[in-house]
Amino acid sequence: MSFSTHARNFGILNRQLQAYINLAFKSLNLDYWEIILLTNLYDNEGINQEQLSSILYIDKSVTAKTIKSLVNKGFIIRKACEKDKRAKNLYLTDKGKKSKNKIFELIEKWIACVFNGIDRNSRDFVIKELQLMAENAKKVDYDKLLKN
């Protein structure tokens, strides 16, 4: 397969996921980035904005804008860090916690849809290999890669 085929396939998965999330979570008034941040806060409650940006490999301005929106919508709150009062840690509100099951239910529907027709062993293999690819991508030394 050519690079253009791989790029197109990754692009299709990404764009369709974004479209699904924006549509599926309309009733909760949440968009793609808000869902991405919330799902990561469920596993990392109490982290700060910089840590969240680092985990997700996204720009700090995207994180800041999305956090502000989630605070305004009542899904999360910011609390001053006890060690560094300038830093704000992120916590789920009752609304954020109560939304968790609905959020993961809708995400599971998407996962089931994209894995339709793929047996469990193949699904587990794909997920494992995607995780490995993501880890490899995180470690890329761009200068070294571009040198050759």
Number of C-alpha atoms within 10 A of each C-alpha: 5 7 8 9 10 11 10 12 12 12 12 12 12 12 12 14 17 16 13 17 22 18 14 18 18 11 8 11 12 20 19 17 18 22 20 13 17 25 15 14 19 14 9 15 15 18 17 19 19 16 14 21 17 12 11 12 10 12 11 15 11 12 20 15 12 20 22 16 16 22 17 11 15 14 21 23 19 19 15 13 15 10 7 9 10 10 16 18 21 22 22 21 15 11 12 20 14 12 14 14 10 12 19 13 11 15 19 11 11 17 12 12 10 12 14 10 9 12 10 10 9 11 14 12 12 14 12 12 12 12 12 12 11 11 11 10 10 10 8 10 9 8 8 8 8 7 6 5
